[in-house]
Every structure is written in C-alpha cells, then in structure tokens.
Amino acid sequence: MLSLIFIVASTSHFFKLEQMVKRIKAANFGFIAMVFGTAEIAVVLSNIAILVGLIFLLSKIIKFKNQ
C-alpha cells in the first residue's frame, strides 16, 4: 500500500511537470524550492527522491518477506 503512494506521486510529478512548477511558484514558501535553481530542477530532484524512497521501501518489503 505504501509503495503505491510513492508510485502515484512519482508518476504525477513526472507527467505533470508544468503543473507542479506552477504550484511551486504560487506557493507562499515557493522560494525555498528555488535554492537548487529553477522550479523545474526542484521538481525533478523531488521526483528522484521519491523514486529512491520507493526503491528503498520495496527492498525492505522484499527483504522482510524473504525472512
């Protein structure tokens, strides 16, 4: 169930890049996302973080089931 959340969030960020950038720019604290450069870079970096979390979570689930 938790891994499904990561999959949905990751695909949403990947396919709706322009929408995510608009949301960052419209946010009250959107300037914090600009620390890494543009809003596009922030969205891509967050997508990478989500994918890394997904891989980590799936590896833990597989390891737990194989015990």
CHARMM-style PDB file with segment names, atoms N, HN, CA, C and O in Angstrom:
ATOM      1  N   MET     1       0.818  -1.190   0.000  1.00  0.00      PROA
ATOM      2  CA  MET     1       0.000   0.000   0.000  1.00  0.00      PROA
ATOM      3  C   MET     1       0.868   1.261   0.000  1.00  0.00      PROA
ATOM      4  O   MET     1       0.619   2.184  -0.775  1.00  0.00      PROA
ATOM      5  N   LEU     2       1.873   1.303   0.856  1.00  0.00      PROA
ATOM      6  HN  LEU     2       2.075   0.553   1.486  1.00  0.00      PROA
ATOM      7  CA  LEU     2       2.739   2.478   0.912  1.00  0.00      PROA
ATOM      8  C   LEU     2       3.502   2.677  -0.385  1.00  0.00      PROA
ATOM      9  O   LEU     2       3.691   3.811  -0.825  1.00  0.00      PROA
ATOM     10  N   SER     3       3.938   1.601  -0.997  1.00  0.00      PROA
ATOM     11  HN  SER     3       3.785   0.680  -0.640  1.00  0.00      PROA
ATOM     12  CA  SER     3       4.686   1.743  -2.245  1.00  0.00      PROA
ATOM     13  C   SER     3       3.804   2.314  -3.350  1.00  0.00      PROA
ATOM     14  O   SER     3       4.304   2.999  -4.242  1.00  0.00      PROA
ATOM     15  N   LEU     4       2.514   2.047  -3.307  1.00  0.00      PROA
ATOM     16  HN  LEU     4       2.108   1.491  -2.582  1.00  0.00      PROA
ATOM     17  CA  LEU     4       1.599   2.603  -4.296  1.00  0.00      PROA
ATOM     18  C   LEU     4       1.548   4.124  -4.196  1.00  0.00      PROA
ATOM     19  O   LEU     4       1.419   4.803  -5.215  1.00  0.00      PROA
ATOM     20  N   ILE     5       1.646   4.662  -2.999  1.00  0.00      PROA
ATOM     21  HN  ILE     5       1.750   4.110  -2.171  1.00  0.00      PROA
ATOM     22  CA  ILE     5       1.677   6.108  -2.808  1.00  0.00      PROA
ATOM     23  C   ILE     5       2.895   6.700  -3.501  1.00  0.00      PROA
ATOM     24  O   ILE     5       2.789   7.726  -4.172  1.00  0.00      PROA
ATOM     25  N   PHE     6       4.046   6.066  -3.344  1.00  0.00      PROA
ATOM     26  HN  PHE     6       4.132   5.233  -2.798  1.00  0.00      PROA
ATOM     27  CA  PHE     6       5.264   6.543  -3.994  1.00  0.00      PROA
ATOM     28  C   PHE     6       5.145   6.477  -5.511  1.00  0.00      PROA
ATOM     29  O   PHE     6       5.578   7.396  -6.206  1.00  0.00      PROA
ATOM     30  N   ILE     7       4.566   5.408  -6.028  1.00  0.00      PROA
ATOM     31  HN  ILE     7       4.214   4.661  -5.464  1.00  0.00      PROA
ATOM     32  CA  ILE     7       4.422   5.245  -7.475  1.00  0.00      PROA
ATOM     33  C   ILE     7       3.506   6.327  -8.046  1.00  0.00      PROA
ATOM     34  O   ILE     7       3.829   6.937  -9.065  1.00  0.00      PROA
ATOM     35  N   VAL     8       2.383   6.564  -7.404  1.00  0.00      PROA
ATOM     36  HN  VAL     8       2.121   6.069  -6.576  1.00  0.00      PROA
ATOM     37  CA  VAL     8       1.438   7.573  -7.880  1.00  0.00      PROA
ATOM     38  C   VAL     8       2.056   8.972  -7.814  1.00  0.00      PROA
ATOM     39  O   VAL     8       1.926   9.754  -8.756  1.00  0.00      PROA
ATOM     40  N   ALA     9       2.718   9.282  -6.721  1.00  0.00      PROA
ATOM     41  HN  ALA     9       2.823   8.647  -5.956  1.00  0.00      PROA
ATOM     42  CA  ALA     9       3.338  10.610  -6.578  1.00  0.00      PROA
ATOM     43  C   ALA     9       4.440  10.812  -7.603  1.00  0.00      PROA
ATOM     44  O   ALA     9       4.551  11.889  -8.189  1.00  0.00      PROA
ATOM     45  N   SER    10       5.236   9.815  -7.822  1.00  0.00      PROA
ATOM     46  HN  SER    10       5.146   8.940  -7.345  1.00  0.00      PROA
ATOM     47  CA  SER    10       6.335   9.916  -8.770  1.00  0.00      PROA
ATOM     48  C   SER    10       5.838  10.114 -10.193  1.00  0.00      PROA
ATOM     49  O   SER    10       6.360  10.961 -10.917  1.00  0.00      PROA
ATOM     50  N   THR    11       4.840   9.346 -10.601  1.00  0.00      PROA
ATOM     51  HN  THR    11       4.416   8.657 -10.013  1.00  0.00      PROA
ATOM     52  CA  THR    11       4.325   9.500 -11.951  1.00  0.00      PROA
ATOM     53  C   THR    11       3.609  10.836 -12.114  1.00  0.00      PROA
ATOM     54  O   THR    11       3.648  11.431 -13.191  1.00  0.00      PROA
ATOM     55  N   SER    12       2.961  11.306 -11.064  1.00  0.00      PROA
ATOM     56  HN  SER    12       2.929  10.822 -10.189  1.00  0.00      PROA
ATOM     57  CA  SER    12       2.300  12.606 -11.119  1.00  0.00      PROA
ATOM     58  C   SER    12       3.322  13.717 -11.330  1.00  0.00      PROA
ATOM     59  O   SER    12       3.111  14.604 -12.156  1.00  0.00      PROA
ATOM     60  N   HSD    13       4.420  13.676 -10.595  1.00  0.00      PROA
ATOM     61  HN  HSD    13       4.591  12.955  -9.923  1.00  0.00      PROA
ATOM     62  CA  HSD    13       5.463  14.679 -10.758  1.00  0.00      PROA
ATOM     63  C   HSD    13       6.083  14.600 -12.142  1.00  0.00      PROA
ATOM     64  O   HSD    13       6.390  15.630 -12.741  1.00  0.00      PROA
ATOM     65  N   PHE    14       6.270  13.400 -12.653  1.00  0.00      PROA
ATOM     66  HN  PHE    14       6.021  12.563 -12.165  1.00  0.00      PROA
ATOM     67  CA  PHE    14       6.953  13.217 -13.931  1.00  0.00      PROA
ATOM     68  C   PHE    14       6.105  13.700 -15.101  1.00  0.00      PROA
ATOM     69  O   PHE    14       6.619  14.373 -15.995  1.00  0.00      PROA
ATOM     70  N   PHE    15       4.824  13.372 -15.111  1.00  0.00      PROA
ATOM     71  HN  PHE    15       4.406  12.825 -14.385  1.00  0.00      PROA
ATOM     72  CA  PHE    15       3.979  13.686 -16.256  1.00  0.00      PROA
ATOM     73  C   PHE    15       3.320  15.060 -16.177  1.00  0.00      PROA
ATOM     74  O   PHE    15       2.834  15.566 -17.188  1.00  0.00      PROA
ATOM     75  N   LYS    16       3.295  15.660 -15.012  1.00  0.00      PROA
ATOM     76  HN  LYS    16       3.690  15.249 -14.190  1.00  0.00      PROA
ATOM     77  CA  LYS    16       2.659  16.974 -14.847  1.00  0.00      PROA
ATOM     78  C   LYS    16       3.685  18.007 -14.389  1.00  0.00      PROA
ATOM     79  O   LYS    16       3.471  18.719 -13.408  1.00  0.00      PROA
ATOM     80  N   LEU    17       4.789  18.077 -15.106  1.00  0.00      PROA
ATOM     81  HN  LEU    17       4.963  17.498 -15.903  1.00  0.00      PROA
ATOM     82  CA  LEU    17       5.887  18.956 -14.715  1.00  0.00      PROA
ATOM     83  C   LEU    17       5.461  20.419 -14.682  1.00  0.00      PROA
ATOM     84  O   LEU    17       5.757  21.126 -13.718  1.00  0.00      PROA
ATOM     85  N   GLU    18       4.766  20.885 -15.730  1.00  0.00      PROA
ATOM     86  HN  GLU    18       4.526  20.311 -16.513  1.00  0.00      PROA
ATOM     87  CA  GLU    18       4.360  22.286 -15.783  1.00  0.00      PROA
ATOM     88  C   GLU    18       3.404  22.642 -14.643  1.00  0.00      PROA
ATOM     89  O   GLU    18       3.492  23.723 -14.060  1.00  0.00      PROA
ATOM     90  N   GLN    19       2.495  21.722 -14.337  1.00  0.00      PROA
ATOM     91  HN  GLN    19       2.424  20.845 -14.810  1.00  0.00      PROA
ATOM     92  CA  GLN    19       1.542  21.970 -13.252  1.00  0.00      PROA
ATOM     93  C   GLN    19       2.265  22.035 -11.904  1.00  0.00      PROA
ATOM     94  O   GLN    19       1.941  22.876 -11.066  1.00  0.00      PROA
ATOM     95  N   MET    20       3.228  21.160 -11.700  1.00  0.00      PROA
ATOM     96  HN  MET    20       3.491  20.477 -12.381  1.00  0.00      PROA
ATOM     97  CA  MET    20       3.977  21.170 -10.440  1.00  0.00      PROA
ATOM     98  C   MET    20       4.804  22.446 -10.309  1.00  0.00      PROA
ATOM     99  O   MET    20       4.923  23.002  -9.217  1.00  0.00      PROA
ATOM    100  N   VAL    21       5.376  22.910 -11.421  1.00  0.00      PROA
ATOM    101  HN  VAL    21       5.280  22.459 -12.308  1.00  0.00      PROA
ATOM    102  CA  VAL    21       6.160  24.150 -11.399  1.00  0.00      PROA
ATOM    103  C   VAL    21       5.256  25.334 -11.046  1.00  0.00      PROA
ATOM    104  O   VAL    21       5.643  26.199 -10.260  1.00  0.00      PROA
ATOM    105  N   LYS    22       4.065  25.373 -11.619  1.00  0.00      PROA
ATOM    106  HN  LYS    22       3.750  24.671 -12.258  1.00  0.00      PROA
ATOM    107  CA  LYS    22       3.118  26.455 -11.302  1.00  0.00      PROA
ATOM    108  C   LYS    22       2.742  26.435  -9.827  1.00  0.00      PROA
ATOM    109  O   LYS    22       2.612  27.485  -9.198  1.00  0.00      PROA
ATOM    110  N   ARG    23       2.565  25.226  -9.271  1.00  0.00      PROA
ATOM    111  HN  ARG    23       2.671  24.372  -9.781  1.00  0.00      PROA
ATOM    112  CA  ARG    23       2.199  25.122  -7.850  1.00  0.00      PROA
ATOM    113  C   ARG    23       3.327  25.616  -6.960  1.00  0.00      PROA
ATOM    114  O   ARG    23       3.082  26.262  -5.942  1.00  0.00      PROA
ATOM    115  N   ILE    24       4.568  25.312  -7.344  1.00  0.00      PROA
ATOM    116  HN  ILE    24       4.767  24.787  -8.172  1.00  0.00      PROA
ATOM    117  CA  ILE    24       5.714  25.783  -6.556  1.00  0.00      PROA
ATOM    118  C   ILE    24       5.800  27.296  -6.606  1.00  0.00      PROA
ATOM    119  O   ILE    24       5.990  27.948  -5.579  1.00  0.00      PROA
ATOM    120  N   LYS    25       5.660  27.859  -7.805  1.00  0.00      PROA
ATOM    121  HN  LYS    25       5.506  27.330  -8.639  1.00  0.00      PROA
ATOM    122  CA  LYS    25       5.764  29.312  -7.956  1.00  0.00      PROA
ATOM    123  C   LYS    25       4.629  30.045  -7.241  1.00  0.00      PROA
ATOM    124  O   LYS    25       4.817  31.177  -6.795  1.00  0.00      PROA
ATOM    125  N   ALA    26       3.464  29.426  -7.125  1.00  0.00      PROA
ATOM    126  HN  ALA    26       3.311  28.506  -7.488  1.00  0.00      PROA
ATOM    127  CA  ALA    26       2.323  30.053  -6.470  1.00  0.00      PROA
ATOM    128  C   ALA    26       2.332  29.859  -4.957  1.00  0.00      PROA
ATOM    129  O   ALA    26       1.588  30.535  -4.247  1.00  0.00      PROA
ATOM    130  N   ALA    27       3.150  28.959  -4.460  1.00  0.00      PROA
ATOM    131  HN  ALA    27       3.754  28.410  -5.037  1.00  0.00      PROA
ATOM    132  CA  ALA    27       3.162  28.662  -3.027  1.00  0.00      PROA
ATOM    133  C   ALA    27       3.758  29.821  -2.235  1.00  0.00      PROA
ATOM    134  O   ALA    27       4.607  30.561  -2.733  1.00  0.00      PROA
ATOM    135  N   ASN    28       3.307  29.964  -1.009  1.00  0.00      PROA
ATOM    136  HN  ASN    28       2.618  29.363  -0.604  1.00  0.00      PROA
ATOM    137  CA  ASN    28       3.813  31.031  -0.137  1.00  0.00      PROA
ATOM    138  C   ASN    28       5.306  30.905   0.111  1.00  0.00      PROA
ATOM    139  O   ASN    28       6.026  31.904   0.105  1.00  0.00      PROA
ATOM    140  N   PHE    29       5.770  29.691   0.326  1.00  0.00      PROA
ATOM    141  HN  PHE    29       5.185  28.880   0.331  1.00  0.00      PROA
ATOM    142  CA  PHE    29       7.185  29.461   0.586  1.00  0.00      PROA
ATOM    143  C   PHE    29       7.871  28.812  -0.613  1.00  0.00      PROA
ATOM    144  O   PHE    29       8.817  28.042  -0.446  1.00  0.00      PROA
ATOM    145  N   GLY    30       7.403  29.118  -1.812  1.00  0.00      PROA
ATOM    146  HN  GLY    30       6.635  29.743  -1.948  1.00  0.00      PROA
ATOM    147  CA  GLY    30       7.957  28.558  -3.036  1.00  0.00      PROA
ATOM    148  C   GLY    30       9.406  28.945  -3.264  1.00  0.00      PROA
ATOM    149  O   GLY    30      10.139  28.243  -3.960  1.00  0.00      PROA
ATOM    150  N   PHE    31       9.819  30.058  -2.681  1.00  0.00      PROA
ATOM    151  HN  PHE    31       9.224  30.628  -2.116  1.00  0.00      PROA
ATOM    152  CA  PHE    31      11.208  30.498  -2.842  1.00  0.00      PROA
ATOM    153  C   PHE    31      12.193  29.498  -2.240  1.00  0.00      PROA
ATOM    154  O   PHE    31      13.356  29.454  -2.642  1.00  0.00      PROA
ATOM    155  N   ILE    32      11.739  28.706  -1.292  1.00  0.00      PROA
ATOM    156  HN  ILE    32      10.795  28.742  -0.966  1.00  0.00      PROA
ATOM    157  CA  ILE    32      12.613  27.694  -0.692  1.00  0.00      PROA
ATOM    158  C   ILE    32      12.990  26.638  -1.728  1.00  0.00      PROA
ATOM    159  O   ILE    32      14.112  26.130  -1.717  1.00  0.00      PROA
ATOM    160  N   ALA    33      12.070  26.311  -2.612  1.00  0.00      PROA
ATOM    161  HN  ALA    33      11.159  26.723  -2.621  1.00  0.00      PROA
ATOM    162  CA  ALA    33      12.354  25.336  -3.668  1.00  0.00      PROA
ATOM    163  C   ALA    33      13.369  25.870  -4.664  1.00  0.00      PROA
ATOM    164  O   ALA    33      14.019  25.091  -5.360  1.00  0.00      PROA
ATOM    165  N   MET    34      13.511  27.168  -4.740  1.00  0.00      PROA
ATOM    166  HN  MET    34      12.983  27.801  -4.175  1.00  0.00      PROA
ATOM    167  CA  MET    34      14.435  27.776  -5.693  1.00  0.00      PROA
ATOM    168  C   MET    34      15.888  27.732  -5.220  1.00  0.00      PROA
ATOM    169  O   MET    34      16.772  28.243  -5.908  1.00  0.00      PROA
ATOM    170  N   VAL    35      16.145  27.139  -4.072  1.00  0.00      PROA
ATOM    171  HN  VAL    35      15.427  26.724  -3.513  1.00  0.00      PROA
ATOM    172  CA  VAL    35      17.507  27.030  -3.554  1.00  0.00      PROA
ATOM    173  C   VAL    35      18.386  26.253  -4.536  1.00  0.00      PROA
ATOM    174  O   VAL    35      19.567  26.563  -4.688  1.00  0.00      PROA
ATOM    175  N   PHE    36      17.817  25.252  -5.198  1.00  0.00      PROA
ATOM    176  HN  PHE    36      16.857  25.000  -5.075  1.00  0.00      PROA
ATOM    177  CA  PHE    36      18.590  24.414  -6.110  1.00  0.00      PROA
ATOM    178  C   PHE    36      18.631  24.972  -7.525  1.00  0.00      PROA
ATOM    179  O   PHE    36      19.226  24.346  -8.402  1.00  0.00      PROA
ATOM    180  N   GLY    37      18.036  26.101  -7.776  1.00  0.00      PROA
ATOM    181  HN  GLY    37      17.553  26.610  -7.063  1.00  0.00      PROA
ATOM    182  CA  GLY    37      17.993  26.685  -9.106  1.00  0.00      PROA
ATOM    183  C   GLY    37      16.566  26.995  -9.489  1.00  0.00      PROA
ATOM    184  O   GLY    37      15.865  27.710  -8.772  1.00  0.00      PROA
ATOM    185  N   THR    38      16.135  26.464 -10.609  1.00  0.00      PROA
ATOM    186  HN  THR    38      16.704  25.883 -11.190  1.00  0.00      PROA
ATOM    187  CA  THR    38      14.783  26.731 -11.090  1.00  0.00      PROA
ATOM    188  C   THR    38      13.777  25.781 -10.453  1.00  0.00      PROA
ATOM    189  O   THR    38      14.142  24.797  -9.810  1.00  0.00      PROA
ATOM    190  N   ALA    39      12.516  26.098 -10.649  1.00  0.00      PROA
ATOM    191  HN  ALA    39      12.220  26.897 -11.172  1.00  0.00      PROA
ATOM    192  CA  ALA    39      11.459  25.237 -10.117  1.00  0.00      PROA
ATOM    193  C   ALA    39      11.454  23.885 -10.826  1.00  0.00      PROA
ATOM    194  O   ALA    39      11.117  22.870 -10.216  1.00  0.00      PROA
ATOM    195  N   GLU    40      11.822  23.861 -12.098  1.00  0.00      PROA
ATOM    196  HN  GLU    40      12.096  24.686 -12.594  1.00  0.00      PROA
ATOM    197  CA  GLU    40      11.884  22.601 -12.844  1.00  0.00      PROA
ATOM    198  C   GLU    40      12.902  21.647 -12.227  1.00  0.00      PROA
ATOM    199  O   GLU    40      12.656  20.447 -12.111  1.00  0.00      PROA
ATOM    200  N   ILE    41      14.044  22.195 -11.836  1.00  0.00      PROA
ATOM    201  HN  ILE    41      14.244  23.171 -11.931  1.00  0.00      PROA
ATOM    202  CA  ILE    41      15.074  21.367 -11.196  1.00  0.00      PROA
ATOM    203  C   ILE    41      14.560  20.831  -9.863  1.00  0.00      PROA
ATOM    204  O   ILE    41      14.816  19.678  -9.517  1.00  0.00      PROA
ATOM    205  N   ALA    42      13.841  21.656  -9.120  1.00  0.00      PROA
ATOM    206  HN  ALA    42      13.632  22.593  -9.401  1.00  0.00      PROA
ATOM    207  CA  ALA    42      13.290  21.222  -7.834  1.00  0.00      PROA
ATOM    208  C   ALA    42      12.308  20.069  -8.022  1.00  0.00      PROA
ATOM    209  O   ALA    42      12.302  19.122  -7.236  1.00  0.00      PROA
ATOM    210  N   VAL    43      11.478  20.148  -9.061  1.00  0.00      PROA
ATOM    211  HN  VAL    43      11.483  20.918  -9.699  1.00  0.00      PROA
ATOM    212  CA  VAL    43      10.513  19.078  -9.320  1.00  0.00      PROA
ATOM    213  C   VAL    43      11.227  17.798  -9.708  1.00  0.00      PROA
ATOM    214  O   VAL    43      10.868  16.719  -9.235  1.00  0.00      PROA
ATOM    215  N   VAL    44      12.229  17.903 -10.557  1.00  0.00      PROA
ATOM    216  HN  VAL    44      12.521  18.779 -10.941  1.00  0.00      PROA
ATOM    217  CA  VAL    44      12.981  16.712 -10.976  1.00  0.00      PROA
ATOM    218  C   VAL    44      13.712  16.095  -9.789  1.00  0.00      PROA
ATOM    219  O   VAL    44      13.725  14.873  -9.638  1.00  0.00      PROA
ATOM    220  N   LEU    45      14.320  16.927  -8.945  1.00  0.00      PROA
ATOM    221  HN  LEU    45      14.310  17.920  -9.068  1.00  0.00      PROA
ATOM    222  CA  LEU    45      15.014  16.409  -7.760  1.00  0.00      PROA
ATOM    223  C   LEU    45      14.050  15.741  -6.783  1.00  0.00      PROA
ATOM    224  O   LEU    45      14.380  14.722  -6.178  1.00  0.00      PROA
ATOM    225  N   SER    46      12.866  16.314  -6.633  1.00  0.00      PROA
ATOM    226  HN  SER    46      12.598  17.143  -7.125  1.00  0.00      PROA
ATOM    227  CA  SER    46      11.891  15.680  -5.748  1.00  0.00      PROA
ATOM    228  C   SER    46      11.411  14.359  -6.339  1.00  0.00      PROA
ATOM    229  O   SER    46      11.150  13.410  -5.599  1.00  0.00      PROA
ATOM    230  N   ASN    47      11.292  14.289  -7.649  1.00  0.00      PROA
ATOM    231  HN  ASN    47      11.504  15.060  -8.249  1.00  0.00      PROA
ATOM    232  CA  ASN    47      10.913  13.037  -8.297  1.00  0.00      PROA
ATOM    233  C   ASN    47      11.982  11.975  -8.072  1.00  0.00      PROA
ATOM    234  O   ASN    47      11.658  10.816  -7.810  1.00  0.00      PROA
ATOM    235  N   ILE    48      13.240  12.354  -8.172  1.00  0.00      PROA
ATOM    236  HN  ILE    48      13.503  13.295  -8.386  1.00  0.00      PROA
ATOM    237  CA  ILE    48      14.335  11.415  -7.917  1.00  0.00      PROA
ATOM    238  C   ILE    48      14.297  10.939  -6.467  1.00  0.00      PROA
ATOM    239  O   ILE    48      14.512   9.758  -6.193  1.00  0.00      PROA
ATOM    240  N   ALA    49      14.022  11.858  -5.539  1.00  0.00      PROA
ATOM    241  HN  ALA    49      13.847  12.817  -5.761  1.00  0.00      PROA
ATOM    242  CA  ALA    49      13.939  11.484  -4.125  1.00  0.00      PROA
ATOM    243  C   ALA    49      12.796  10.497  -3.886  1.00  0.00      PROA
ATOM    244  O   ALA    49      12.942   9.551  -3.112  1.00  0.00      PROA
ATOM    245  N   ILE    50      11.673  10.716  -4.545  1.00  0.00      PROA
ATOM    246  HN  ILE    50      11.555  11.484  -5.174  1.00  0.00      PROA
ATOM    247  CA  ILE    50      10.536   9.799  -4.409  1.00  0.00      PROA
ATOM    248  C   ILE    50      10.901   8.425  -4.951  1.00  0.00      PROA
ATOM    249  O   ILE    50      10.581   7.410  -4.332  1.00  0.00      PROA
ATOM    250  N   LEU    51      11.572   8.381  -6.107  1.00  0.00      PROA
ATOM    251  HN  LEU    51      11.832   9.205  -6.610  1.00  0.00      PROA
ATOM    252  CA  LEU    51      11.967   7.094  -6.687  1.00  0.00      PROA
ATOM    253  C   LEU    51      12.966   6.357  -5.801  1.00  0.00      PROA
ATOM    254  O   LEU    51      12.889   5.137  -5.657  1.00  0.00      PROA
ATOM    255  N   VAL    52      13.897   7.091  -5.211  1.00  0.00      PROA
ATOM    256  HN  VAL    52      13.960   8.082  -5.328  1.00  0.00      PROA
ATOM    257  CA  VAL    52      14.852   6.467  -4.285  1.00  0.00      PROA
ATOM    258  C   VAL    52      14.116   5.912  -3.074  1.00  0.00      PROA
ATOM    259  O   VAL    52      14.416   4.808  -2.617  1.00  0.00      PROA
ATOM    260  N   GLY    53      13.161   6.663  -2.553  1.00  0.00      PROA
ATOM    261  HN  GLY    53      12.918   7.560  -2.923  1.00  0.00      PROA
ATOM    262  CA  GLY    53      12.351   6.174  -1.432  1.00  0.00      PROA
ATOM    263  C   GLY    53      11.561   4.938  -1.803  1.00  0.00      PROA
ATOM    264  O   GLY    53      11.431   4.014  -1.000  1.00  0.00      PROA
ATOM    265  N   LEU    54      11.035   4.916  -3.010  1.00  0.00      PROA
ATOM    266  HN  LEU    54      11.140   5.666  -3.662  1.00  0.00      PROA
ATOM    267  CA  LEU    54      10.292   3.750  -3.488  1.00  0.00      PROA
ATOM    268  C   LEU    54      11.187   2.522  -3.561  1.00  0.00      PROA
ATOM    269  O   LEU    54      10.809   1.446  -3.097  1.00  0.00      PROA
ATOM    270  N   ILE    55      12.366   2.679  -4.138  1.00  0.00      PROA
ATOM    271  HN  ILE    55      12.673   3.553  -4.515  1.00  0.00      PROA
ATOM    272  CA  ILE    55      13.297   1.559  -4.249  1.00  0.00      PROA
ATOM    273  C   ILE    55      13.702   1.058  -2.861  1.00  0.00      PROA
ATOM    274  O   ILE    55      13.767  -0.148  -2.625  1.00  0.00      PROA
ATOM    275  N   PHE    56      13.972   1.988  -1.949  1.00  0.00      PROA
ATOM    276  HN  PHE    56      13.919   2.968  -2.141  1.00  0.00      PROA
ATOM    277  CA  PHE    56      14.338   1.609  -0.588  1.00  0.00      PROA
ATOM    278  C   PHE    56      13.209   0.860   0.103  1.00  0.00      PROA
ATOM    279  O   PHE    56      13.436  -0.172   0.735  1.00  0.00      PROA
ATOM    280  N   LEU    57      11.990   1.382  -0.020  1.00  0.00      PROA
ATOM    281  HN  LEU    57      11.806   2.220  -0.533  1.00  0.00      PROA
ATOM    282  CA  LEU    57      10.840   0.746   0.613  1.00  0.00      PROA
ATOM    283  C   LEU    57      10.582  -0.643   0.037  1.00  0.00      PROA
ATOM    284  O   LEU    57      10.330  -1.589   0.783  1.00  0.00      PROA
ATOM    285  N   LEU    58      10.642  -0.767  -1.274  1.00  0.00      PROA
ATOM    286  HN  LEU    58      10.846   0.001  -1.880  1.00  0.00      PROA
ATOM    287  CA  LEU    58      10.418  -2.075  -1.904  1.00  0.00      PROA
ATOM    288  C   LEU    58      11.501  -3.071  -1.509  1.00  0.00      PROA
ATOM    289  O   LEU    58      11.208  -4.249  -1.306  1.00  0.00      PROA
ATOM    290  N   SER    59      12.748  -2.616  -1.397  1.00  0.00      PROA
ATOM    291  HN  SER    59      12.986  -1.659  -1.562  1.00  0.00      PROA
ATOM    292  CA  SER    59      13.802  -3.541  -0.990  1.00  0.00      PROA
ATOM    293  C   SER    59      13.598  -4.017   0.445  1.00  0.00      PROA
ATOM    294  O   SER    59      13.871  -5.176   0.757  1.00  0.00      PROA
ATOM    295  N   LYS    60      13.119  -3.133   1.317  1.00  0.00      PROA
ATOM    296  HN  LYS    60      12.897  -2.192   1.063  1.00  0.00      PROA
ATOM    297  CA  LYS    60      12.827  -3.531   2.697  1.00  0.00      PROA
ATOM    298  C   LYS    60      11.658  -4.519   2.755  1.00  0.00      PROA
ATOM    299  O   LYS    60      11.684  -5.469   3.537  1.00  0.00      PROA
ATOM    300  N   ILE    61      10.638  -4.291   1.928  1.00  0.00      PROA
ATOM    301  HN  ILE    61      10.618  -3.519   1.293  1.00  0.00      PROA
ATOM    302  CA  ILE    61       9.497  -5.197   1.912  1.00  0.00      PROA
ATOM    303  C   ILE    61       9.907  -6.572   1.407  1.00  0.00      PROA
ATOM    304  O   ILE    61       9.514  -7.590   1.976  1.00  0.00      PROA
ATOM    305  N   ILE    62      10.699  -6.602   0.336  1.00  0.00      PROA
ATOM    306  HN  ILE    62      11.019  -5.775  -0.127  1.00  0.00      PROA
ATOM    307  CA  ILE    62      11.154  -7.878  -0.219  1.00  0.00      PROA
ATOM    308  C   ILE    62      12.047  -8.597   0.794  1.00  0.00      PROA
ATOM    309  O   ILE    62      11.923  -9.808   0.973  1.00  0.00      PROA
ATOM    310  N   LYS    63      12.938  -7.869   1.453  1.00  0.00      PROA
ATOM    311  HN  LYS    63      13.038  -6.884   1.307  1.00  0.00      PROA
ATOM    312  CA  LYS    63      13.811  -8.476   2.449  1.00  0.00      PROA
ATOM    313  C   LYS    63      12.995  -9.039   3.613  1.00  0.00      PROA
ATOM    314  O   LYS    63      13.287 -10.131   4.101  1.00  0.00      PROA
ATOM    315  N   PHE    64      11.973  -8.303   4.061  1.00  0.00      PROA
ATOM    316  HN  PHE    64      11.736  -7.416   3.665  1.00  0.00      PROA
ATOM    317  CA  PHE    64      11.132  -8.758   5.162  1.00  0.00      PROA
ATOM    318  C   PHE    64      10.348 -10.016   4.782  1.00  0.00      PROA
ATOM    319  O   PHE    64      10.207 -10.922   5.603  1.00  0.00      PROA
ATOM    320  N   LYS    65       9.842 -10.084   3.564  1.00  0.00      PROA
ATOM    321  HN  LYS    65       9.956  -9.348   2.896  1.00  0.00      PROA
ATOM    322  CA  LYS    65       9.051 -11.235   3.132  1.00  0.00      PROA
ATOM    323  C   LYS    65       9.918 -12.465   2.931  1.00  0.00      PROA
ATOM    324  O   LYS    65       9.422 -13.588   3.020  1.00  0.00      PROA
ATOM    325  N   ASN    66      11.193 -12.278   2.663  1.00  0.00      PROA
ATOM    326  HN  ASN    66      11.596 -11.365   2.590  1.00  0.00      PROA
ATOM    327  CA  ASN    66      12.075 -13.424   2.430  1.00  0.00      PROA
ATOM    328  C   ASN    66      12.692 -13.964   3.718  1.00  0.00      PROA
ATOM    329  O   ASN    66      13.461 -14.924   3.667  1.00  0.00      PROA
ATOM    330  N   GLN    67      12.383 -13.387   4.838  1.00  0.00      PROA
ATOM    331  HN  GLN    67      11.759 -12.607   4.879  1.00  0.00      PROA
ATOM    332  CA  GLN    67      12.945 -13.886   6.117  1.00  0.00      PROA
ATOM    333  C   GLN    67      12.247 -15.141   6.562  1.00  0.00      PROA
ATOM    334  OT1 GLN    67      12.584 -15.697   7.607  1.00  0.00      PROA
TER     335      GLN     67
END
